[in-house]
Amino acid sequence: RSFQTSLEKNPDNSQALISVGRVLVRLGRNDEARTTFEEMIERNPDSIVTRMSIAEIKLAENDSTGAMAAYREILNIKDDFAPAANNLAWLIADDPDGDLGEALRLAMLAKQAQPDNPDISDTLGWVHYKRGTATLAIPQFELALVSRPGDPTITYHLALALHSDTQSEKAREVLRVALAEGKGFQDREKAADLLRELDGSIAKEN
């Protein structure tokens, strides 16, 4: 209501309009939020903040194709915008039919712009892992964990890369760290399955 009152006084208040859209997203009213952001795009087609918000809505709706299109539009406006490059790289790498060469280019672009961003390090590591170059992936995941120690998702990614690099014992140690605190994360079941697999393989070897 506060933002809407501000808009009534000044309909061209773009910050208030963006804030209204974000509140609507938090309330789960994505259609209304989308309409709000589209109005902003009509007023200012080059608004990166607004286009990023539209991409976030599409991701929330599991519309990765739409989100990728939104990120590409942003990069057409500003070709070195790291958040869009990073998110697009991740989506491409996570797509079974994605162009991993393009994903690597985008991840490197984002890395150059924000070398210390742990999300970007994680994305670059993930792209390397998907390309089958675990030795390049491992340092990126380790760097991400310096800034975000104990992050279970990044830790799981590191374990996958270590396992791929035939460092099974170290991968098992890393997985135990990821699962130790009992925190929920998206890949928790996959991490637990991999730990059981590694426990079984190492037990047979011994």
N, C-alpha and C positions, 0 to 999 in steps of 0.2 A: 504493500500500500504506500509505503514511504517513497519507493522509486516511482510508482505511478503518479503520485502527487507531484514529484519533481518533473516528470514528463509533461504533466498538464501545464505547469508553469513555463516549461521550456521544451517543446516537442523535439527540438534538435539536439537535446542533450544525449549524445551518443553513449557516454559512459553509463548513464542511467538505463538506457535501452538495453545495453549489453548485460547489465546487472539483472534486469528483469528477466532476460532470457536465461541466465544462469540459475536464477532462483526457480524458474519454471522447470528446468532440467532436474534440479534437486528434488522438486515436488513430483517428479515423474510425469510432468505434463509436456512431453516431448513435442507433440504437434504444435502446441501454442508457442513453445520455445523456438521451434523451427520457423514458424511464421514471423516471429519477432526478429530473428537473425536474418531472414530473407529480406525483411523491410530495411534492415541495416545495409545489406549488400546493395539494394537498389539505390540507397542514398550515397553509399561509399563502396563501389565495387572492389577497391583495393584494400579493404579492411582485413588485415591478416588475422587480427584477434577474432573477428566475427566468423571468418572462414574456419579457423581452428575450432571454434565452438560448434559449428555445424558438423565438422568431422567427429567431434566427441559424441555428438548425438548419434551419428551413424554407427560409431563403435559400440555405443550402449545398446543399440538395436541389432548388434551382430551383423551389420551391413558393411563388411570389410571392403567390398568393391566400391561402395559409395564413399567410404572414408578415404580410400586410396585416391579416388577421383578428386576429392576435396583437397587432399594434400598436394596433388599435382597442380591444381589451380593456384595454390599458395606459392609453390615453387616457380610457377610461371610469372608471378608478381615479384617475388624475391627469391632468386635461385640459390641463395646461400642461407636460407632460414633454417637453422639447425633443428628445431623441434619437429617441423614438418618433414624434413629429410630423414630424421631419425625414425619417426613413426612410420613413414612410408617404407623405409628399409626393413623394419621389423615385419610389417604386413606382407611384403613381397617374399621375405625369407621364410615366413611361416606358411606361405601358399605352396602346396605340392608342385604346382606348375609355375611358380615364380621364377623370374630371371635373377639368379643369384649374382650375376655380374653387375646388374643394375643395383641390386641391394647393397653390394659391396661399395660401389661408387657413392651411393647416397650416404651410407654409414661413415665412409671416410670423409665425406664432405662435412657431415655433422661433427665428426671427431676433430677435424681441423678447426672448426668454429668454436667448439667447447670441449677441449681436450680432457678436462677434469670432471666432466659430467658423468656420474656413475650409470645413469640410464643409457647414455650413448656408448659407454664402454661395454655395457652388457649387450647392447644391440650389435655392436661390431664383433664382439666375441661370438654371438649367436650366428651371425652371418658366416664367420670363419668356420664355425662348427658345422653348419649346414653344407658348406662347401667341401668338407672333409679335411680341413686343415686345423686339426685340434691343437697343434703346437703353437699356432698363432692365436687361437681362441683362448687358451689357458691364461696368458698374461693379461688379457683384457678383462676376464672375469675376476682375476685376482686384484686388478687395479680397481674395479668397481667395488669390491668388498672392502678395500681400504677406506673408501668414503662411506660405505654402508655395511659395516661389519655385522655378520649374523643374518643378513637378508636371506630368507630361505629360498626364494626363487633363484637369485643369482648363485647361491651356493649349490643348488641343484644343477644349474647350467654348468658350473665348474666341474661337478662330479661327472656329468655326461662327457665333457671334454677329456677329463682324466681317464675315464673308462675307455674312450675311443683311442686314447694315446697309450693304451695298455698299462696304465698306472692304476691297476685295480685296487690295490691295497690302500693307496691314498684316496681313491674315489670313495671307497667304503668309509674311511675316516670322515671325509667331508660330508657324506650323506648322513652319518650319525649326528653330526653337528646340526645339519638342516632339520632333522626330525626330533632332536633331543627335547626341545622346549614344548613340543606339542602344538605349536602354532599352526593354524590353518593357512594354507596357501594353495593356489590353483593346481599345482602339479604335485601335491603331497602324496596322492595315491601312486603316481608314477615313480616318485622318489622312493617310496616304501617298497614297491615292486623291484626296483633296481637294486636296492640294498639287500633284499632277500636273494636275488639272483647272484649278487657278488658274494654274499655269505656262503651260499651253496657251492659256488665255483671254487672259492678259496679253501673251503673245508675239504673238497675232493682233492685239491692239490696237496694238502697237508696229510 
